[in-house]
Amino acid sequence: MLALGAQFFVNGFIYATLVARLSEVRDQAGVSTAGLGLALSTGSLVALAASFFTGVAIRRAGSKPILVAGGLFYAAALVGIGASSSGTILVVTLVALAAFDVFVDVAMNLQASVISAQRPRPVMSRLHGVWSIGALAGGVTAAGAAQFGVPLIAHYVGVAGIAVVALLIITPDLLPVDQPHPLQRLAMGSRTKRWALLGAAAISLAIANAMAETFLKAGFTKVFNVHGGIEAWSREIDPTVPRY
């Protein structure tokens, strides 16, 4: 739990480190704001495409190796961004960082879900809270580095180095096998059923929100919607409903 929490913290820290000094990254690479936006959009599209391969990679290699390898490349990509001297290099490194981030994110959330299923209380919300704390710390550190004139490459190399050291320290304590809790296995079902349930949930949520807005626009004042969705329903009303 502590090892995984450290990875969530580091992941958020790196993200904020990049975002807080993006204007300097843009100027160093000699691209316009529009060019930077195009590079970020390209990275997002590649990340979306990469997300379709994370499941296959994790099933074959396991979440721990994917998390470790992805974390190392993720840190290396940050250094590449800090050293970008042209628009081409910036696009390549941003795309690499976005792709590796997807693998890291899925792997660490899978480990978190397994841990959560084995505990009496869910830990996902707490781990994502740790990610937010890491992002806050990374943003404050980056702002301080910019204020005191720390060179971009020196800052990014330092953060990447700390991230690599932290990853190597926590690696032995990560879950070696993606073995879900027995109750979690019962809740999984077939892939088709999972996607069908997810689609049904999304459609139901959209309909519920649309109906609530319709009633409000019609002049009704006492309109209520279920806050928290199926997660809240399972936790507070019907515990037999599987949680995700």
C-alpha positions, 0 to 999 in steps of 0.5 A: 500500500505504501509503495503503491501510494509512493508511485501515485505521488511520483506520477502526480509530481511528474505531471505537475512538473511538466505542466507548470513549465510548459511555456518554457518548454515551448520557448526552448523548442521554438514553437508557437502556442498553437504548435505546442497545442498540436503537440499536446493533442498528438500526445493525447491521441497516441495515449488514447491509441496506446490504451487499447494495448495496455490490457494485452501487455499487462495480461502477458507481462503482469502489472508490476513489470509494466509499471516498473518499465513504464515508470522508467521510460516515463521519467526518461521522456520528461528528460527528453522534453526538458532537452527539446530544442526543436518542434520535432523533438518536442512532439516525439518526447511528448508523445512518448511521455503520454504513451508511457503514462497510460501504461503506468496509470493502468498498471498502478490502478490495477494494483490499487484495485486488487489491494482495494478488493482485499481490504474492508474499506476501499483505498482507490479514493485515498490513492488518487488523493495521494496523486493530487498531493503529488501534483500539488507538490510538483507544481509548487516545486516547479514554480519555485524552480522557475522563480529562482531561475533553475534551468529547465533541463536541470530541473527535469533531470533532477525530478526524473532521477528522484522518480527513478530512485523512488521506483527502484526502492518501491519495486520489491513491495509492489504486487508480484501477481495480479491475483484478484480477490475471490469476490472480485473474480465473481464480479468480473464476468465475461468481457462482453458482459463487462462492456455491456454493463459499462455501456448500460451504466453510461447510457443510464447516467446520461438519461438521468442527467438529461431528465434532471436538467429537463425537469429543472428547466420545466420549473421543478425545484425538488429534483434529485439525482443519485450522487456517486452513481453505482459506487454509492448505491453499492456502498450505501444502499445495496452492498450485493451490487459489485463495486468497481 
